[in-house]
Amino acid sequence: MRIRPRAFVLAMGALLVAAACGKPPENLPNVVLISVDTLRADRVGSYGYEKKPTPVTDLLAERGVRFANARTAAPWTLPSHATMFTGLYPTDHRAIDDKVKIRDDAPMLGEIMKKRGYRTAAFVTHYYVGADYGFDRGFDKFVLREEAGGDQVADLANAWVKDHQKESFFLFLHFFDPHTPYAPPPTLRAKYLPAASGFVRGDTADVLSVVHGEGRPDYEPLLSGLSALYDGEIEHTDAMIGRVLGFMKRLEIANTIVVFVSDHGEEFMEHRLMEHGFTLYEEQLHVPFVVYWPERFPEPKVISDPVTLADLAPTLADLVGAPVPEGITGKSLVPLMDGGTIAPRRFFAETTRQGPDRVALIDGRWKFIYTPPFRLSGRLFGMELYDLDADPREKNNLVETDRDRAKAYLLELEASGRYAKRRLFSLLFAGTQSPVNYLGTVLTGGSFISAFKDDVIYDTDKDRKLVSREFGMKKEARKLDFLALGSDGSNGVHFIIEPETAKIQFDLLVDGERDAAKVTVGDAGRHPDSVPFDLAADAAGARRFSEEPGYTIACREILANANVVTRAEVGDQIEMSPEMVERLRSLGYIDDGGAIKAAPPGKDAAPGLDGDVAYTCAPLAE
């Protein structure tokens, strides 16, 4: 049956019992919270997208309250949804990577609604929104169907609603379809993708072909094809939302708050990357956010004030008459929805994916992105400053021409309490014209609390599944092993230890040989007397690589998440390609389990790592 979104939305509105403008209804309203994964705001019709793949949610926006400038607090699923449900930024709820769940004492939206008297249910489609992270708290029924299609979500929701239609309910629905792989139903694939583009599968291999394929003849067709399939997924999801709301209309369920939101956006090479999670540009952060409740807000409204998804939980609590939790960052948006004002605020967005902690501070028209220098997929990232009014696409980085403003924002981030100065130790090695093998072990008397590679390169194997193309690294509590083969360019490892004064010992080999002359420490260019060696106190240095085969060790201050000690690792766990594993095994560098073998101990290895070192590092503001 063809869905007629305008008809059912108008009918649904007509069924609602009129209430005095500005006053909450006497009966407890139902609440349906709809989160669409990976939906950027500028692909929604009500946010200006000309192709209009979202007729159902566009009508909600046209008749409800639309927040035109809503931003997520993180560009990937887990921390963003945790912020929605707690009203806390990722640094505060602590679910900042996939090893850490939401704080047990953080308030959860499900619990708030349950205490208010609701029957609660959630149907979610990804592990990152699952019970292991705490999202089931407060729900009577919580169902995870990993990467289920929107039609399955709609069917599960409708069956539950039918059984509980006489109760006041809170229903959370998580739709995953716009996420990769982009695979809309055949009719929508045909609608959005020309027949001549049938070679575009929409999977990870296509995505990485674009990332690594700038300048190739198939670059533009692949990019436009992926973008078209993404639109098809969005329209399919919108139709499934319509299936749920249409079913509620047919059951004559009235007095319902519908909230439509996305957790984050998606990149399509605007800043030379694809997908999401790695950067903090607007295509990742700007999300749709609509509240539809004609009984409370009978006149449509567009609110241009900047808001954050941290505001979602306190806003819903306020709308249903539940206490807004104390000590959270988010604010109730009901005063704005009632035509009033709230105090101007500055907003944060954060990510830890495959690199150092990164944070964006948005202050009105100004946006400052703090990123310690690092590379990802061959792209070098660093600090950025944008005037969003003059440069909404973030193409003109002003960090060098407006250094005073950038430095002021940097100091503000440090003063916020969410980010603290940490010592980041870097071990960098350069690729050369001829293959060079780098094998090393780093030991500490403390513990490694964060470690990441300098340049993660994603690729796919023969089955088109995601693998890591670059070198291998294995981190334990007090030991870090790495192995890099060949001359694929410059790379390295970065790490933070706890305590920061713990001793560090390096055992480094170049083509199987220890050579102190091939190790440079700090900007002063010193060489250790021998290898293995303990790191000297004066290790201050900037990011640079040795010109000849060898290592450069440097230490500099960075800003890191204040809760960095709560997590074991940063970023995804990705496997090396089978071809690389076999190559390493044939050379004797890895064991039968695929683990990197440590460098064979040098004669002076690990003589004792007790005691403290007052390391000198390059200062933050330089």
N, C-alpha and C positions, 0 to 999 in steps of 0.2 A: 504493500500500500504506500503510495506517495505521501510523504510528510508535507503538510501545509503549515509552515511555521507561523505565518501571520495569523491564520485562522485560529490555531490553538492558543497562541499567546493572548490574542484578544479575548477569546472565550474564557481563558483562565483568569484574565483580569476582571471580566464581568462577573465571575463567580465570587470574587472576594467581597466580603461585606464591608461597606463603606465605613470609615472611621474618621473622627475629627482630625483634621490636618495637624500634625505636630504632637499627637497624643498616642501612646502605645495602646494596642487593643487590650480588652479585658481578658480574652482567652490567650493561652500560650500559643504563639505561632509555631508552625513547623519551620524547620530550617534545612535547606538543601545546599550544601557546600560542594561546588564542582571545581575541581582543579584539573586543568588540562596540561599535561607535561609538555614542555619544550615548545610553547606557543609564544612567539614574539608579538608585541602589541601591533606593529605595523603590518601584520598579516591578517588583521581582524577588520572587517568592513566598517564597524563603528569607530575604529581608530584611523580611518582614512584609506584603507586598502581598496583600490578600484575594482579588483576582481571579486570581492565580496563572497568569499567561500563560507561565510558564517551567518546565514540568514536568521537562524534561531537566536543565537546570542546577540546579534545586532538588534533584534526586537526587544530583548531584555534591556539592552543599553538605551534604546530609544525611549522606553517607557519607564526606565528606572533611574538610578543614580550611577553615572559613569565617572570614574576617577581617571582623568586624562593623563596624569603624570604619576603613575604608580611604578615603583621600582621594587624588585626583589632584593633580598639581603645576601643572596649567593647565587651564582650562575649554574648550580646543579641541584639535583633533586633532594638529597638528604638534608643538607643544612637549610635550604630554602623552605621546605615543608616544616622542618622543626621550628623555624622562625614564625611561620604562619600559626602554628599550634601553641606556641609558648609566649609570643610577644617579645621574645628576646633575640638579640643578634647572635650569630654563630659563636662568637667568642664567649658569649654568656651561657648559651644552652649547651655548648661544648661538642655538639655533633658536627665537628668541623671536617672530619674525614671518615672513611668507611670502616674505621676501627673503633670508633667511639660513639656510644649511644647518648641520647638526651639525658641530661642530669636528672637523677631520680626526684630531686626536690623542685624541679621546674614545673610550673603550672601547665596543664595540658587542656586544650580546648574540649576534648572529649569528656574529661572529668568535670569541667565547668558546666557543660550542658547536662551531664548525668545528674549532678547535684541540683541543677535547676528543676529537675523533674522530667527530663526527656527520656524516651526510649531511643537508644543510640545504635547506629549501625554504620559500618564502613566497608566499602568494597574497593580495594586498591590493587594496583597492577605492577608494582615493583617492590623488590626486597628493601630498597632504600626508604620505603614508606611502611615498613613492616613492624611486627611486634618486637623483633630483636632490638630495634632502636627506641622502642617505647611508645609507638603510635597507637597501640591497642588500648592504652590506658583510658578508662572511662567508657569503652564501647561494650554494649551487650552482645553484639555480634560483630566480629572482625574477620574479614575474608581477604586473603591475599591470593590472587591468581597471577602468577608471574608473567608479565608482558601479554596479558589477555587483551583481546581486541575490544573495541568500544561496544560492539554488539553484545558481547558476553557481560560486560559491566552493566549495560542497560537491562538485560534480562534478569541478572541477579538483583538489581535494585528494584525492578518492578515486582518481582516475586515477593520481596521483603515488604515493600510498600503495601501490596495487596493484603498481606497478613496483619499489618499494623496501621491500617488507614484510620482506625477509630482513636488512635493514640496521638499525642503530641510527640513528634519525632525529630531527631537530628540525624541527617543522612549525609555522610561524606563519600563522594565519588571521585576516584582518581582515574583519569583517562590517559593512556600511554601512547596512543597511535601516532601523534606527530613526531615522536622520537624515531631516530634511525633504528632499523632500516625503514626507508620510506616506501611503503607497500600498500597504497590505497586499493580498494576494490577495483576490479577491472573496468567498470563503467566510469569511475572517477579517474583512473589512470588514463583512459582514452580521452576523457574530457580535457584534462590538463596537459597531457604529453602528446605531441604530434606522433603519428605512426612512424615517421622516419627516425624517431628517437628511441626505437625499441631496444637499442643496445644498452640503455640506461637501466640498470637493475635497481638502483636505490639503496644498495647495501654499503657496508663499511669499505669494501674494496673500491667502489666508485668514489666514495668520499675522499679516501686517501689518494686516489689518482688525481683528484682535483688539487689537494694540498701540495702534492709533489710535482704537479704537472703544469705549472704556469709557463706559458709560451708554447705548449704543445698544441697540435692541430685539434685534438679532441677536448681541450680544456673548456672552452666556452660551451660547446654542446653538452658536456657532462654537467657543468655547473648549472646551466639553465634547466636541464632535465631534472636534476636533483631538486632544484627550487620548485619546479612544477609538481613533482610528486609530493613534496612537502605540503603544497596547497591542497592536493587531493586528500591527504591524510587529515588536514584541518577540516575540510568540508565533511568528511565521513564522521569525524568526532562530533562536529556540530549537529549532524543529523541524529546521532545517538543520544545526545543531550535532549534533542527534540523528542525522541522516543520516550524518554523518562518523563519529561514534563507533560507530553501529550497523554501518557497513561494516567498521570495524576489528575489531569483535567477530566478524563473520562470517568474517573472514580469520584469526581466532584470534590476533590480535596482542596479546600480554600485556605485562606489565611496562612500563606507560606512565604517565607523569606528565601529567595534564591540568590546565592552568591556565586558569581562566575569569575574565576581567576586563573592565572597560570603561574607556575613556579619559577620559570626562567625562559629566556628566548633561545635563539639559535643563530649561529654565524654562517654566512655564506660568502666567505672570503672578503668581507668588507675590510678586515684587518689581517688578511692573508692566512686565516685559519678557518676551519669548518667545525660544525657541531657546537659544543658548549662546555663550560666548566673551567676553561683555562684562562679566560680573560674577563675583563670587567667593563667592556664597552657597552654602549646603549642597546645594541642589538641583542645583548645578553640580559641586560638589567631591566629594560622597559617592558612591562607586562600589562595585560588587560586586567581590570578590576572593576566589577559591576555588582551593585546591590539592587535587586528588584523586589520591592515590597509596596505595591500600590496602596495598600491599606494604611500604611504609615507615611509613605511619600508618594502621594497621588500625582504630583506633577514631575515630569522628567527633569533631570538636572545634570549638568556637566560641571564637575569640580576640577579646576585647573591647579589648585594647590598641590605641591608635591607631597606624596604619601609613600609609605613603605608597607610591605607585607607584614611587618611586625605589628602593624595597626589592626590586622584582621581579627585576631582573637579578642582584644579588648573591645572592638567595635561590635562584634556579635554578642559578647557578654552584655554590653550596654543595651543593645537592642532588645534582648529578651529579659532584661531586668535582673541579670545575675551580677554578683559583685565582680568588678574588674580587679584582677589580681594586683597586689601591691608589688613594687620593686621591679616591674617590667619596663622595657624600653618603649614599646608601642603605646599609642594613644588612641582613645576612642575617637572615631571620625564622625560620630553622631552630631556634635555641634556644627561641623561643616555641612552635613546633610540637612540640618535644620535651618541652614542659611546663615549661620554664625561664622566664627573664626576660631582658629587655634594658633598658638604661638608658632612663629617660623622655627624650623628645625634644620639641623644638618643630618645627613643620612650616611650610613655606612653600607658597603657591600664587600664581601670577603670571599676568597677562595684559597685552597691549598693544593689544587690538582697539579700533580707532576711538576713540582717546583717549590720555591719558597712561599711563605705566607705573603699574600697580596691583598691590598685593601684599597677601596675607592672611598673618598670622602666627597660628598656632593653638598655644596653650599650655594643654594640658589642657582645662578647661571654658571658657577665655577665647579669644575670637577677635577680633583687631584687623585691620581692613581699612584700609590706607592708600590713599587716592585723593585726589590734588589736586582741588580743585573743578572740575568740568566737567559738561557736559550731553550726553545722548544720547537721541534720540527725545523731546525735551522734558522728560526727567527730570533733575533736578539730583542729582549724586553728590558725596560728600565722605567724610571719615574716619568710620569706624564702629567700635563696640566692643560685643560681645555676650557674655553669659553663656549658653553653649550648654546648660548643665544646666537653668537656669531658663527659657530662651527658645530652644528648639531651632529654631524657625521664623524666628528673627532678625527679630523685629518691634519690639523695644525697644532702640533705639540708646542706649548709655550713655556716649557720648563726651563729652557735656556734663556729666553728673552724676558721672562718675568720670574727671575730666581728668588726675589724676596718673597713673593706670594707663595711660591712652591715651598720654600723653606719654612714659612710660617705654618702652612698646612702640615708639613712633616712634623714640626714640633707639637702641633695640636694633636696629631695622632698619638704621639708619645705621651702627651699629657692626659689623654682620654682614659688611660688605665686599661684599655683593651689590648694595647700593644706595648711591649716593653723592649728595651735595648737588649740584644743578645749578641754574643760573639759567633760569627759564622766562619768556620774554617773551610778553605777551598783548596783542593788539590787538582790542578789543571794539567793536562798533557796535550801536546799538539800532534796532529797528523802530519805526515810528510809525503814526499813523492814516492818513497818506497815503503813497503809494509813494515810497521813497527809494532811489536807486541808489548803492551803495558800490563804488568801483573803486580798487584800490591796488597798488602795487609796493613790496616791501621788498628792500633790497640789504644785503649784509654783506661786510666785508673778509675774513671767515673763510668758513665754510660752514654751511649748514643741515643738521643731522644728524637732526633730528626736527621734524615739523610736523603739526599736526592741527587740524581744525575744532572749534569750541566745541560745536556741536550738530548732529551728523549725523542727518539724517532719512531713513530708508529708505522707499521706496515701490515700486510696480510699474508697469510700462508697460501698454499696451493688450494685450500678449501675456502679461501676468501675470509678467513677468520683473523681477528686482530692479534698481532704479535708485536714484539719490540725488535726493531732492526739493529739497535746499537749494542753496546757491550753489556755484560752481565755484572750484577752487584748483589752481594749477600750481606745483610746486616744482622748482627746479634747484639746482645746488650752491651758488650765491651769490645766487640771485634767487628771490623768491616773489611770484607774482601772484595776485590774488583778485578776484572780481566777485560782488556780491550785489545782486539786484534785488528791489524790492517791499518789503512790510512784514510779513513772515512771522514776526516776533518778533525777539528779540535773538540775536546770534550773534557770531562772530569767529574769529580764528586764534591759535594758540599755537605757539611754536617755541623750539628750543634751538639755539644756535650753538656752533661749535668753531673757535678757542678762545673762551672765554666773555668775553674782553676785546676781541673784535673790534668794530670800529665797525659801527653799524647806521644805515641811512638809510631814511626813509619818504617816499613820494610818495603822498598820499592825496587822493581826490576825493569830494565829495558832490554828487550830481546833476551831475557833469561839471565842478564848480568846485573850485578850491583855496581853502581858507579856514582860516587858522591858528587862528581863534577857535573852530572846530569840532573842534579836536584838543586833548585834555587829557592831560597826562603826569603819572603818579604821583598819590598821594593829596594832594599839595600843590596840585594843580589848576592847574599851570602850562600855558601855551600856548606853542608855538614862535613865533619871530618871523615865520617865513614857511614856506611849503611849496614844495618838498621841504625836509627838515631832517634833521640828524643827531641821534640820540637823546642826550639829556643824561645825564650820569653818574648823577644822582639820579633814578632811575626807580621807586623803591620804591612799590608800590601793591598793593591788594587787588583782587579780582574785583568790578568794578562797570561799569555802563553809563551813558553820558551820558543825561540826561533829554530833551534835544533831539537832532535828527539830528546825528550826529557820531561821533567816535572817542574811545576812552579807551585809553591805553597804560600798561601796568603791568609790573613785574618782581617776581617773588617766588622764593624758594628752594623747591625741591621735592626729593623723592627720586626718582631715575631709575635705571634699570638701569645697573649699573656698566659694561656693555658697550655702552652706547648708541651709542658712536662706531663700532661695527661695522656699523650698519645705515643704509640710506639713507632709509627711510620707516617710518611706523607705520601699521598698519591695512590694510584692504582697498583695492584699486583699484576703485572703482565709477564707472559712467558716469552722467552727467546724462541725464534723460529726453529722448527725441527732441523733445518739445514745447518743453522749455527750450532745447535746442540751437538750434532754429529761431527762437525768440524772440530769443536772444542774437545769432544771426547777422543777423537783420533789423535789429537795433539797431547792428550794426557792432562788437560787443564780442568776437566770436570769429572766427577765420579759417576757411577752407574745411575745414581738418583738424579743426576742433572745439576748437582750442587757444585759451585766453584771450589776448587781446591786452593787452600791458602798457599801463599808463597812459601817455599821451603825455608825453614828458620835460618837466619844468618847467625854468625858466631856470637854476636852480642845481642841477639833478640830477647826482648822482654826481660831485662835485668831487674825489673821492679818498677812499678808505676805508682808507688805511694807518694804522698806529698802534694803540695800545691805549687802552681806557677802563676805569676802575675803577668799574663800575656798582654802585650801591647798590640792593639789593633787599630786599623784606620778608622777615624771617627765617622759617625753617622752622617753628619751634615756635609761632608766633603763630596 
